Amino acid sequence: MSMKMDKVLSKLGIQKINEGASTGTKWLVAGGENIISHSPVDGKRIAVVTAVSQGVYDTVVAQAQVAFLEWRTWPAPKRGEIVRQIGEALRKYKEPLGRLVSYEMGKSLQEGYGEVQEMIDICDLAVGMSRQLYGLTMHSERPKHRMYEQWHPMGVVGIISSFNFPVAVWSWNSMIAFICGNTCVWKPSKKTPISAIACQNIISEVFKANEVPEGVCGLVSGTREIGEWMSNDRRVALVSATGSTNMGKIVGAAVAKRLGRSLLELGGNNAIIITEYADLNIALRAAIFGAVGTAGQRCTSTRRLIIHENVYDAFKKKLVAAYKQLVIGNPLDEKSHVGPLIDVDAVSAYESAIKEIKKAGGRQVVGGGVLAGEGYESGCYVKPCVFEVQNEWPIVQNETFAPILYLMKYTLLKDAIAMQNGVPQGLSSSIMTLNMREAEQYLSTIGSDCGIANVNIGTSGAEIGGAFGGDKETGGGRESGSDCWKAYMRRQTNTINWSDQLPLAQGIKFSV
C-alpha cells in the first residue's frame, strides 16, 4: 500500500485494527472474528476490522431503540439540519473517502469520487424532504368532522449494503430514514468494511457537535449471519437490503414471516435496444460504459444488447473496434477504463459463466480471460468480453456480476421489447432511437417492464431526484427521489369530531 493511501486512511481515522461496532459516536469492543480487507487493485492489505458478536449486535440495536424515543420528537426540519451538516462533512472528506472507496472496492477514482458526490446529493435532497413530509386532508361524510392523514417514523431501520456501492447505498437509505425520524443500524458488506468505518467516523463528528442521541446511527460489521439476525429481529421495523436476488429472497422471507417490512434492491439483467433509427455513436458510448464501467459490477450494468438486423453488423464492427481500445489496469490511474473485479471468487464466477456460454453455443465476438503479470498481481483483473447468444439460454437469464456482454438480433420492435422483458429481473432498461413513435411505444404500458426505462441514455447510473429500483426479481423497492420517504414511515388516518353529536359513518343508527 502506498504512502499516499496511508495518509488517506489517517485522515479518515482508520487504524491498523478497527472495531466493527458503533452506536454512533462510541466504538464498542466488537467481540467477533477479524476481517482483513484486501484491495483488489494490488492485493495488499488495507486494515483489519473486528466483526460483531451477537451480544454486541443486540447492544447496538437496543441503543437504537432508546435513541428513537428521543430522535422522533426532534422536529423534522431540525433532523434535516443534521443531515445538511453530514453533507457538508462529506464535502470536506470527499477526496480521501472517494480514494478509499476506489481502492477498497476497485472502481475507478472518478467513480469513487462520484459515489461520495451521490452521498452529498442525497443529503441535499433529504434536507428539502424534511420540510415536505406531507399528508392529505379529506372531506368527511359526517357533519362537523375533519379527516386527514399523517406519517410517523417507524423505529429502527436495518440497512444491509453491498460491496459495489460500499457507501452510497447506506446514505440513500439512512439520510431519508433520519429526516423521517428513524434510527438506523448499518450492516456493510464484508468485502468493503473499511469504507463503512470511515463514514461512521465522519458522521460521528456531526453527531457530537449537535448532541444527537447516541444510537441514531449504529454500525454492525461482520459476516452474513448479521444480516440473518437483523432479518429475524422484531425490533427492526424495516430492513432495506441491497444485493443478489438469492439474498433478497432469504431476507424478504425472514422479514415477512415476522410481518415486518422490507425494501429490496436486488439483481438486474439490463438491456439496451438499438433500433435502426438509433444514433449509433451515442448507442456505442452508452453500451460500452454500461457494460465495462465498474468492471460490470453494477446492478444497472448493461448485460444485453438487442440490435435491429439492419444495423447489427455495422454496430458490432464499431463495438469490436471500441473494445480493442479499452485500457485495463489500476483504477486510481485515470487512463484506465476497466479496473478489477472485487475478489478471486468473482473471477471464478466470470470464468464459469464464459464456460457455460460456450457450452450453450455462444459465439465469441470479443475474447475474455484473466490477466496476470505486472500490474495484475491481485489476480482480480479480467478482460471484458462479448458473445452472440440466445435470450432464453439459462446463463443469459441469470445475472453475472462481471464485464460480459451479450448480443442479440431482432426484426420487429415488439419482439425486441419481449426479449428485453423476457428475463426474471426488471431493474433498468434503455432504447436507442430517434423515432418518436418507437420511444413512446417503449415507455408505454406495452413497453419496458423495468423500474427504470430510458431513451437515448444507457442503463447504468441514475440521478438522485428519481426513484431508484425495479420490479420482478429485482425486488420492487424504491430508494431516493420522488416520494421515497414514505417507505420509511407508517401512515395514520385521523378523524376529528368537533360537533356535539356522534354521527356514525354510512348513516348507521345506533341508540342506547
Order of alpha helices (4+ residues) and beta strands (2+ residues): alpha-beta-beta-beta-beta-beta-alpha-alpha-alpha-alpha-beta-beta-beta-alpha-beta-alpha-beta-alpha-beta-alpha-beta-beta-alpha-beta-alpha-alpha-beta-beta-alpha-beta-alpha-beta-beta-alpha-beta-beta-beta
